[in-house]
Amino acid sequence: MPTVPTVLVINNNPDSQPGRYTQQLIARVKEAGLEVHEARTVDEVDAYATRLSACSESASSRVGLIISCGSPVVLTEPVDLRAHIAKTTAAMLHFPDVPVVGICYGMQLLALLYGGKLLEQRDAAHRGVWAELRKKEGVASRLLDGMASRFPQWASNFIFVDQLPGQFVATAIDSSDRFMAMEHVQDHVYGIQWHPEVINDRVGRRLLDRILSLVG
């Protein structure tokens, strides 16, 4: 293990619940032919890393990380934010050189871990809508390379990255110019403030498969 590229999904749903979006994401990863392992606690992250180390020294190099959403996580209500940060930190310490993509709440966690700041905007939230997003002009993006300048994606959040971490650039914004995607200028660390696992006839798998090509 693993004989094919594996995606380790860090599940950030409260109380170790499966989470609708997270399980949908895991199903999409499997549809792409990748192995997937889900971790809901730090202990599960540690146990998976230990099993890989016992398998071979190179096994961990074939793992990519997705830091999943935390619906219905609300940062200002009773949620053990430290536990979620601890899971993400543990995964990145065990697999320090692998690509990482944070989705929705996962982007917010990455922003906090790297020194960014968040802002709550309940009155101007994305309440489960197909948001019209646009790529940031003049900014090269490994993640969004080949995407149209404007594209719809399913967004459901009222917490936004207000200040980017150092060494990160914004690669997509919404109609209010809020950061909807970011990536590290050198390392393969990415964040998106939407749900690429939600697709329909208009929005296909292209962006999702781009993400999986980076982490898988």
Contacts in CASP RR format, 6 or more apart in sequence:
PFRMAT RR
TARGET T0000
AUTHOR 0000-0000-0000
METHOD contacts of the structure
MODEL  1
MPTVPTVLVINNNPDSQPGRYTQQLIARVKEAGLEVHEARTVDEVDAYAT
RLSACSESASSRVGLIISCGSPVVLTEPVDLRAHIAKTTAAMLHFPDVPV
VGICYGMQLLALLYGGKLLEQRDAAHRGVWAELRKKEGVASRLLDGMASR
FPQWASNFIFVDQLPGQFVATAIDSSDRFMAMEHVQDHVYGIQWHPEVIN
DRVGRRLLDRILSLVG
1 51 0 8 1.000
1 52 0 8 1.000
1 55 0 8 1.000
1 59 0 8 1.000
2 35 0 8 1.000
2 52 0 8 1.000
2 59 0 8 1.000
2 62 0 8 1.000
2 63 0 8 1.000
4 33 0 8 1.000
4 34 0 8 1.000
4 35 0 8 1.000
4 62 0 8 1.000
5 34 0 8 1.000
5 35 0 8 1.000
5 62 0 8 1.000
5 63 0 8 1.000
5 64 0 8 1.000
5 216 0 8 1.000
6 34 0 8 1.000
6 35 0 8 1.000
6 36 0 8 1.000
6 37 0 8 1.000
6 62 0 8 1.000
6 63 0 8 1.000
6 64 0 8 1.000
6 216 0 8 1.000
7 29 0 8 1.000
7 34 0 8 1.000
7 35 0 8 1.000
7 36 0 8 1.000
7 37 0 8 1.000
7 63 0 8 1.000
7 64 0 8 1.000
7 65 0 8 1.000
7 66 0 8 1.000
7 212 0 8 1.000
7 215 0 8 1.000
7 216 0 8 1.000
8 36 0 8 1.000
8 37 0 8 1.000
8 38 0 8 1.000
8 39 0 8 1.000
8 45 0 8 1.000
8 48 0 8 1.000
8 63 0 8 1.000
8 64 0 8 1.000
8 65 0 8 1.000
8 66 0 8 1.000
8 91 0 8 1.000
8 95 0 8 1.000
9 22 0 8 1.000
9 25 0 8 1.000
9 26 0 8 1.000
9 29 0 8 1.000
9 36 0 8 1.000
9 37 0 8 1.000
9 38 0 8 1.000
9 39 0 8 1.000
9 66 0 8 1.000
9 68 0 8 1.000
10 39 0 8 1.000
10 45 0 8 1.000
10 65 0 8 1.000
10 66 0 8 1.000
10 67 0 8 1.000
10 68 0 8 1.000
10 87 0 8 1.000
10 88 0 8 1.000
10 91 0 8 1.000
11 18 0 8 1.000
11 19 0 8 1.000
11 22 0 8 1.000
11 38 0 8 1.000
11 39 0 8 1.000
11 40 0 8 1.000
11 68 0 8 1.000
12 22 0 8 1.000
12 67 0 8 1.000
12 68 0 8 1.000
12 69 0 8 1.000
12 70 0 8 1.000
12 73 0 8 1.000
12 84 0 8 1.000
12 87 0 8 1.000
12 88 0 8 1.000
12 105 0 8 1.000
12 106 0 8 1.000
12 109 0 8 1.000
13 19 0 8 1.000
13 22 0 8 1.000
13 40 0 8 1.000
13 68 0 8 1.000
13 69 0 8 1.000
13 70 0 8 1.000
13 71 0 8 1.000
13 73 0 8 1.000
14 70 0 8 1.000
14 72 0 8 1.000
14 73 0 8 1.000
14 79 0 8 1.000
14 80 0 8 1.000
16 40 0 8 1.000
16 41 0 8 1.000
19 70 0 8 1.000
19 71 0 8 1.000
20 71 0 8 1.000
21 68 0 8 1.000
21 69 0 8 1.000
21 70 0 8 1.000
21 71 0 8 1.000
21 103 0 8 1.000
21 104 0 8 1.000
21 195 0 8 1.000
21 197 0 8 1.000
21 198 0 8 1.000
22 38 0 8 1.000
22 68 0 8 1.000
22 69 0 8 1.000
22 70 0 8 1.000
24 197 0 8 1.000
24 198 0 8 1.000
25 66 0 8 1.000
25 68 0 8 1.000
25 103 0 8 1.000
25 195 0 8 1.000
25 197 0 8 1.000
26 36 0 8 1.000
26 38 0 8 1.000
27 197 0 8 1.000
28 197 0 8 1.000
28 205 0 8 1.000
28 208 0 8 1.000
28 212 0 8 1.000
29 36 0 8 1.000
29 66 0 8 1.000
29 212 0 8 1.000
30 36 0 8 1.000
32 208 0 8 1.000
32 209 0 8 1.000
32 212 0 8 1.000
34 212 0 8 1.000
34 216 0 8 1.000
37 48 0 8 1.000
38 44 0 8 1.000
39 45 0 8 1.000
39 48 0 8 1.000
39 87 0 8 1.000
39 91 0 8 1.000
40 87 0 8 1.000
41 83 0 8 1.000
41 87 0 8 1.000
42 83 0 8 1.000
42 86 0 8 1.000
42 87 0 8 1.000
42 90 0 8 1.000
45 87 0 8 1.000
45 90 0 8 1.000
45 91 0 8 1.000
45 94 0 8 1.000
46 90 0 8 1.000
46 94 0 8 1.000
49 60 0 8 1.000
49 94 0 8 1.000
49 95 0 8 1.000
52 59 0 8 1.000
52 60 0 8 1.000
52 63 0 8 1.000
53 59 0 8 1.000
53 60 0 8 1.000
60 94 0 8 1.000
60 95 0 8 1.000
60 98 0 8 1.000
61 97 0 8 1.000
61 98 0 8 1.000
63 95 0 8 1.000
63 98 0 8 1.000
64 95 0 8 1.000
64 98 0 8 1.000
64 99 0 8 1.000
64 100 0 8 1.000
64 215 0 8 1.000
64 216 0 8 1.000
65 91 0 8 1.000
65 92 0 8 1.000
65 95 0 8 1.000
65 98 0 8 1.000
65 99 0 8 1.000
65 100 0 8 1.000
65 101 0 8 1.000
65 215 0 8 1.000
66 100 0 8 1.000
66 101 0 8 1.000
66 102 0 8 1.000
66 103 0 8 1.000
66 211 0 8 1.000
66 215 0 8 1.000
67 88 0 8 1.000
67 91 0 8 1.000
67 100 0 8 1.000
67 101 0 8 1.000
67 102 0 8 1.000
67 103 0 8 1.000
67 105 0 8 1.000
67 106 0 8 1.000
67 107 0 8 1.000
67 109 0 8 1.000
67 110 0 8 1.000
68 102 0 8 1.000
68 103 0 8 1.000
68 104 0 8 1.000
68 105 0 8 1.000
68 106 0 8 1.000
69 103 0 8 1.000
69 104 0 8 1.000
69 105 0 8 1.000
69 106 0 8 1.000
69 195 0 8 1.000
70 84 0 8 1.000
70 104 0 8 1.000
70 105 0 8 1.000
70 106 0 8 1.000
71 104 0 8 1.000
71 105 0 8 1.000
71 156 0 8 1.000
73 79 0 8 1.000
73 84 0 8 1.000
73 105 0 8 1.000
74 159 0 8 1.000
75 81 0 8 1.000
75 108 0 8 1.000
75 118 0 8 1.000
75 120 0 8 1.000
75 159 0 8 1.000
76 120 0 8 1.000
84 105 0 8 1.000
84 109 0 8 1.000
85 109 0 8 1.000
85 112 0 8 1.000
85 113 0 8 1.000
88 106 0 8 1.000
88 109 0 8 1.000
88 110 0 8 1.000
88 113 0 8 1.000
89 113 0 8 1.000
92 100 0 8 1.000
92 113 0 8 1.000
98 188 0 8 1.000
98 215 0 8 1.000
99 188 0 8 1.000
99 189 0 8 1.000
99 190 0 8 1.000
99 214 0 8 1.000
99 215 0 8 1.000
99 216 0 8 1.000
100 110 0 8 1.000
100 188 0 8 1.000
100 189 0 8 1.000
100 190 0 8 1.000
100 215 0 8 1.000
101 143 0 8 1.000
101 190 0 8 1.000
101 191 0 8 1.000
101 192 0 8 1.000
101 211 0 8 1.000
101 214 0 8 1.000
101 215 0 8 1.000
102 109 0 8 1.000
102 110 0 8 1.000
102 190 0 8 1.000
102 191 0 8 1.000
102 192 0 8 1.000
103 191 0 8 1.000
103 192 0 8 1.000
103 194 0 8 1.000
103 195 0 8 1.000
103 196 0 8 1.000
103 197 0 8 1.000
104 156 0 8 1.000
104 157 0 8 1.000
104 192 0 8 1.000
104 193 0 8 1.000
104 194 0 8 1.000
104 195 0 8 1.000
105 157 0 8 1.000
105 159 0 8 1.000
106 191 0 8 1.000
107 161 0 8 1.000
107 181 0 8 1.000
107 182 0 8 1.000
107 191 0 8 1.000
107 192 0 8 1.000
107 193 0 8 1.000
108 118 0 8 1.000
108 159 0 8 1.000
108 161 0 8 1.000
108 193 0 8 1.000
110 165 0 8 1.000
110 189 0 8 1.000
110 191 0 8 1.000
111 117 0 8 1.000
111 118 0 8 1.000
111 161 0 8 1.000
111 164 0 8 1.000
111 165 0 8 1.000
111 168 0 8 1.000
111 182 0 8 1.000
112 118 0 8 1.000
113 165 0 8 1.000
114 165 0 8 1.000
114 166 0 8 1.000
114 167 0 8 1.000
114 168 0 8 1.000
114 184 0 8 1.000
114 189 0 8 1.000
115 165 0 8 1.000
115 166 0 8 1.000
116 161 0 8 1.000
116 163 0 8 1.000
116 164 0 8 1.000
116 165 0 8 1.000
116 166 0 8 1.000
117 161 0 8 1.000
117 162 0 8 1.000
117 163 0 8 1.000
118 159 0 8 1.000
118 160 0 8 1.000
118 161 0 8 1.000
118 162 0 8 1.000
119 159 0 8 1.000
119 160 0 8 1.000
119 161 0 8 1.000
119 162 0 8 1.000
120 158 0 8 1.000
120 159 0 8 1.000
121 158 0 8 1.000
121 159 0 8 1.000
121 160 0 8 1.000
121 178 0 8 1.000
122 158 0 8 1.000
124 158 0 8 1.000
124 176 0 8 1.000
125 157 0 8 1.000
125 158 0 8 1.000
126 155 0 8 1.000
126 156 0 8 1.000
126 157 0 8 1.000
126 158 0 8 1.000
126 174 0 8 1.000
126 194 0 8 1.000
127 156 0 8 1.000
127 158 0 8 1.000
128 154 0 8 1.000
128 155 0 8 1.000
128 156 0 8 1.000
129 154 0 8 1.000
129 155 0 8 1.000
129 156 0 8 1.000
130 152 0 8 1.000
130 153 0 8 1.000
130 154 0 8 1.000
130 155 0 8 1.000
130 202 0 8 1.000
130 203 0 8 1.000
131 152 0 8 1.000
131 153 0 8 1.000
131 154 0 8 1.000
131 155 0 8 1.000
131 174 0 8 1.000
131 175 0 8 1.000
131 180 0 8 1.000
131 194 0 8 1.000
132 150 0 8 1.000
132 151 0 8 1.000
132 152 0 8 1.000
132 174 0 8 1.000
132 175 0 8 1.000
133 150 0 8 1.000
133 151 0 8 1.000
133 152 0 8 1.000
133 153 0 8 1.000
133 155 0 8 1.000
133 172 0 8 1.000
133 173 0 8 1.000
133 174 0 8 1.000
133 180 0 8 1.000
133 181 0 8 1.000
133 194 0 8 1.000
134 149 0 8 1.000
134 150 0 8 1.000
134 151 0 8 1.000
134 172 0 8 1.000
134 173 0 8 1.000
134 174 0 8 1.000
135 141 0 8 1.000
135 144 0 8 1.000
135 147 0 8 1.000
135 148 0 8 1.000
135 149 0 8 1.000
135 150 0 8 1.000
135 151 0 8 1.000
135 171 0 8 1.000
135 172 0 8 1.000
136 169 0 8 1.000
136 170 0 8 1.000
136 171 0 8 1.000
136 172 0 8 1.000
136 173 0 8 1.000
139 169 0 8 1.000
139 170 0 8 1.000
139 171 0 8 1.000
141 171 0 8 1.000
141 172 0 8 1.000
141 181 0 8 1.000
141 183 0 8 1.000
142 183 0 8 1.000
142 188 0 8 1.000
142 190 0 8 1.000
142 214 0 8 1.000
143 171 0 8 1.000
143 181 0 8 1.000
143 183 0 8 1.000
143 190 0 8 1.000
143 191 0 8 1.000
143 192 0 8 1.000
143 210 0 8 1.000
143 211 0 8 1.000
143 214 0 8 1.000
144 171 0 8 1.000
144 172 0 8 1.000
144 181 0 8 1.000
144 207 0 8 1.000
144 210 0 8 1.000
145 210 0 8 1.000
147 206 0 8 1.000
147 207 0 8 1.000
147 210 0 8 1.000
151 203 0 8 1.000
151 207 0 8 1.000
152 202 0 8 1.000
152 203 0 8 1.000
153 192 0 8 1.000
153 194 0 8 1.000
153 195 0 8 1.000
153 196 0 8 1.000
153 198 0 8 1.000
153 203 0 8 1.000
153 207 0 8 1.000
154 194 0 8 1.000
154 195 0 8 1.000
154 198 0 8 1.000
154 203 0 8 1.000
155 174 0 8 1.000
155 180 0 8 1.000
155 193 0 8 1.000
155 194 0 8 1.000
155 195 0 8 1.000
156 195 0 8 1.000
157 193 0 8 1.000
160 178 0 8 1.000
160 179 0 8 1.000
160 193 0 8 1.000
161 178 0 8 1.000
161 179 0 8 1.000
161 182 0 8 1.000
161 193 0 8 1.000
162 179 0 8 1.000
164 170 0 8 1.000
164 179 0 8 1.000
164 182 0 8 1.000
165 182 0 8 1.000
167 184 0 8 1.000
167 185 0 8 1.000
167 186 0 8 1.000
167 187 0 8 1.000
168 182 0 8 1.000
168 183 0 8 1.000
168 184 0 8 1.000
168 185 0 8 1.000
168 189 0 8 1.000
169 182 0 8 1.000
169 183 0 8 1.000
169 185 0 8 1.000
170 179 0 8 1.000
170 180 0 8 1.000
170 181 0 8 1.000
170 182 0 8 1.000
171 181 0 8 1.000
171 182 0 8 1.000
171 183 0 8 1.000
172 179 0 8 1.000
172 180 0 8 1.000
172 181 0 8 1.000
172 192 0 8 1.000
173 179 0 8 1.000
173 180 0 8 1.000
174 180 0 8 1.000
178 193 0 8 1.000
179 193 0 8 1.000
180 192 0 8 1.000
180 193 0 8 1.000
180 194 0 8 1.000
181 190 0 8 1.000
181 191 0 8 1.000
181 192 0 8 1.000
181 193 0 8 1.000
182 190 0 8 1.000
182 191 0 8 1.000
183 189 0 8 1.000
183 190 0 8 1.000
183 191 0 8 1.000
184 190 0 8 1.000
188 214 0 8 1.000
190 211 0 8 1.000
190 214 0 8 1.000
192 211 0 8 1.000
196 207 0 8 1.000
196 208 0 8 1.000
196 211 0 8 1.000
197 208 0 8 1.000
199 205 0 8 1.000
199 208 0 8 1.000
END
